[in-house]
Amino acid sequence: MAGAHSDYKKGEMEVDAQRGTFDGFMGLTVYGGGMIALALLFPILTVGGVGLPWFPALIITVVAGIIMGLALKLKGAWYATIIFIAIITAIVCAIFSAIN
């Protein structure tokens, strides 16, 4: 156990590594949570009780993602990811619509 001869002095420890880890964890939580919310919103609007066609549901999801990014003050990578995923989703949905 720590006795009376400890070298510990309260408030003098370097915490840069811990701060970086915490900031990384919080960033992952915010970006990951936002992506999960948007990934759930699109199928809820199309397949769920709403029953929208895929294109209006995609537009609503992209707008919700942009609003979420503005509200949480996310960086440009968020918007680029939203647009990239929207393009991929539009291509896949158009292919499935053409098959049906």
MOJOQUI-V667673 format. One record per pair of residues at least 24 apart in sequence whose ideal C-beta (glycine too) atoms are under 6 Angstrom apart, sorted by the first residue. I is the first residue (numbers start at 1). GAP is how many residues later the second one is. If there is no record, write none. Layout:
BEGIN
I_GAP + I_GAP
END
This chain:
BEGIN
30_42 + 34_34 + 38_27 + 54_39 + 58_31 + 62_24
END
